[in-house]
Amino acid sequence: MDIHFEKLTIPATDGFRLAATLYSPDGEAARPVVLINPATGVKRTLYEKFARFLAGRGMHVLTYDYRGIGGSRTEPLRSLDATMVDWGARDLAGAVDWLVEQFPDCPLLAVGHSSGGQLLGMTDRIQHVSALLAVGAQSGYWRHWEGPRRYQLALLWYAAMPAATRLLGYFPAKRLGMGEDLPGGVAREWARWCRNPNYISDERGGPLRPYFHDFTGPLRAYSFSDDRFAPRAAVEALLGFYTRARKEHLHLAPADLDVDAIDHFRWLKESFRASLWEDMASWLEQQATEALPSTGVPRFGLSQPAQTPSPLA
């Protein structure tokens, strides 16, 4: 199937202009729509090959950059007033609004990578999402990790990130091999959350769960045994935020896929096309079909029939 893409600028709910890319299959048939919510400090370009794969399966796919990241970094980070809550309540919400306006009759599905699976619960636009596929999406509370990694993260959240952000006005993540540099407000809020057993929390430390309970659709979570950014306990903790979702958790080891590693980012390599990507696409197709009216007759054309249950389960 031929794929075309369009680079866009879409508005967040407060008018901030976000860089985005829409991948679409050729043809006029109504099709499912997939929103890919990126991880913290990760540019949308990392998801390009996966987005093209899903578009090749007959879906419209939107990737975008949170404010201060990638193409949405339009001013010096020191002067950018942005928080993690803004990324969810304004940026992610704006992407949903844009998709609902452009494709009003098509099922909307979300793929949330890492914090992209967390921030969906920060906006009332979650009501528009029919299904959520979460990959390495976790609670960031440092005690969910074990061994030396636990104390490395404690040092980051309690000392290194607050100090560097206070000194520079932003967090120099790129110099430390942690993705793109982060606006100061994002870094301070993220560190505060990761020090708190509630993780996403208000200024007084109480749990902040404005819209997680509004999601009642299917949620499939993937976690990987070699993912040092999202151990199983942290993924299970985040799943507890989605109190009314119909949840399914697949925890995979590299041996399950006959590979040496999967980890937090390697699953986005094309070598996973025939295994993990195929499994994810089939699940999304199935959820799109089930989101249609009770007739169950698809109004869109997918390149391959939906497949269930998961071949990896």
N, C-alpha and C positions, 0 to 999 in steps of 0.2 A: 504494500500500500504506500502510495506517495505521501510524503509529509511536507508540510510547509510551516514556517515559523514567522512570527512577527514580534519585533521588539516594541515594547509599549512603555508608556508612562501612565500609571493609574493613581487615583487619589486615595490616600488614607482617609478615614472618616473626619479628620481635622483639616484636610486639604493638603497635607504633606504629599509631595509627588514621589512615587515609588517606581523604581525601574522593574520591569517585568518582561517576560517572554511567553507568548502563547504558541503552543505546538498543536497543529490540527491536521487530521487526515483529510484528503481530498474527498469531495462529495457533499451533497446537500442534506443527507439524512441527519435527523436529530441523533445526538450521540451523548453518552455519559461525559461528565466534566470532572476532571481531577485537579484539585488544588494541592500543590506540594509546598508544605510549610517547612522552611529550612531550619537547621540546627543553629545554635548560637555562634555568631561570628563566621558563618559559612555563606559564601556567595552562591547565587542561584545557578551559576554556570556549572557547579559541581554536579547538579542533577540533570544536566542536559541529555546525556545518553539514556538515562532511565526515562526521562520525559519523552524522548523520541520513541523509545520502545513502546511505551503505553499508547502514544499517538498511533503507532503502527498497528496496534490492536484495536483501533477504532475509537479512541477517546480524545477529546480536547483536554490539553494539559497546560496549566498555568504555573510558572515559577516566578518568584519575585524576591527582591532584596528588602530586608527590614531597613528602616531609616538608620543611616550611619554606616551601612554595610554595602560593599560593591558599588553598583550603579546608583544606589540611593544615598551615597555619601556625597552630599552636595555642599558641605561647608566643613571647616575644621572641627574635629571632634571635641576640642576643648570648649567650643561655643555651642555645641548641639545639646539641646535639652531633650533627653530621651531616656526612657526606662524600659525594663522588660515588660511592664504592664502596657506601655504604649505599643510595643511590638504586637501584643495580642489584641488589646481593646481598640486600637486604631489602625495598625497596618494590616494585620490578618483580617480584621473586620472589613477594611476597605477592599481587600482582594475578594472576599466573599461577595460584597455588594456588587462589585464590578461583574463578577461571573453570573450572579443572579440576574443582573440587568441584561447581559449579553445572551444568556442561554436560559431563559425563564422556564422552559418546559423540559429541561434535561436534569436527570439526577445529578446531584453534586456530591462527590466523594472527596475525602481528604486523606492525604498521606502526610503524617507528621513525623519528621526525623528529629530525634532527641528533643530539644526544647520546642520544636514544632508540634510535638504531640502534647506538650504541656499547655501552650499558650492558647490553644483552641478553647479551653475552658474559661478564658478571661473575657470572652465576648458573647453577647446575646445572639450573635449571628450563627452560633452553633446550631440553632434551630433549623437552619437551612441545610445542614450537612446530613446526608442519609447514612453514611458509614465512615468509619475512621480506621485507617491502617496505620498503626504506630510502629516505628522501627527504632529500636534503641531509645525509646522515650521513657524517661525515668524521673523519679524524685532525686534532687541533687544533694539531699542531706548527707553529710560526709560519713556518718556512722553506718550507712548502708554498704560501704566498702569494707573490705577485710585486709589484714596484713599491712605491710608498709604503705600501700596505696592510700589507706585510710588517713594516715598521719601526714602524707604528702599533701593531700587535699585539705586537711585541717590547716596546715601551714599556709596554703594558698588563700583560703577563705578568711582566716583570722588575721593574717599578717601581710602576705605579699600583695594580694590584689588591693586591699584598702590602702596600703602605703604607696604603691606605685600610682594608683589613681589620684590620691591626694597630692602627690608630688607633681604629676604631669598633667592632670586634668582629664585624662583618659587612660585606658588600660592598654599597654603595648603588647597585645597578645601575639602579634605577628613575630616579634623578636623572640618570643618564647616558644614558637612552634604550636601555638594554640588557635590558629585561624586568624581572622581579620581583627585589627584593633577595634576596641569597644568604646562607645561613648561612656563618659564617666558615670552618668546616672544608671546606665545598664549594668556596668561593672559593680557599682556599689550595691545595687538592689540584688543582683545575682549572688554576690558574696553574702549578703545578709540572709537571703533565703537559704543558702547552703549551710549556714550555721544553725538553722532552726529545724527541729524535728518535724514541724509542719511544712517545711520547705516553702511553697508559695504562701506568703504571710503578709499581714499588714504591719504598719510601723510599730505596733505594740506587741508583735509576735504571734498574734492570733491567726488561725488558718484563714486564707483568702480563697474562697471557692465560689465565686459569683455565679458561674453558669455550668460548671461540670455536671450538676444534677439534671440539667435540662437535656442532656444528650441521652436518648433512650434507644439509639440504633445499635447495630452490630459494631464491635470494636475488636479487631484482630491485632494483637501485639506480637512482634518478633523481638526476641533477645538472643544474644549469642554468647557462648561460654567464654570466648576470648575477647569480649568487649570490655576494655578497662574503663570506658566512660559510662557504661550502663550495665552493671552487674544485675543478676537476676533479682536480688532483693530490692534494688532501687526501682526496677521496672514494675515489680509487683506492688510496691508502695504507690507508684503513680496510678496504677490501675484502680487502686482503692479510692482515688479521687472521683472516678467516674462511677458513681454509686448506682446509677440506673441503666447503664449500658449493658448490652448482651455481649459479655466478654469472652474472648478466647486468647490463650497465651501459648505461643510456640517458642520453646527455648531450644535452640539448635547449637550443636557443636560442629566444628569444621569437618569432623569425620562423617557427620550425617550427610554432608554434601560432597564428600570425597575431595576436600580441598585442604590446604595447609592453614588458612586463616580466613576469617570473615570480618571480624572486629567492627568498629564503629563506622568506618568509612569504606572499607574495601568491598562491602556488598554492592557498592555503586559501580563497580567495574563490570565491563561487558562480559567477562568470563562467567558471570552469574546469570546471564540471559536465559539459558536453557533450564536452570534450576530455580533459584530463588525468585528471579524476576517473573518467570512463568507462573510460579505459584501465587505471587502477589497479584499479577494481572488477572488470573483466573478468579481469584477471590473478589477483586473489584468488579469484574464483569458480573459475577453472581449477585453482588449487592445492588448493582445498578438495575438488574432485571427485577429483583425483589422489591425495589423502591417504586416500581411502576404501579398503576392502578391494578385492582384485583383481577383484571382480565389476564394479567401475566403475559400479554403479548407485547414483545419489545417494539417500541416505536423508533428504535435506532438500529443501525446495522453494525455489529461487531465483526471483526475479521475472523474470529474463531468462536465456537460456542463456549459458554461458561462451563467450567469444570469444578466439580465438588464431589467428595471432600478433598482437602488438601493432600497432594501426593507426598508432602513433607511431614504431615502430622504423624 
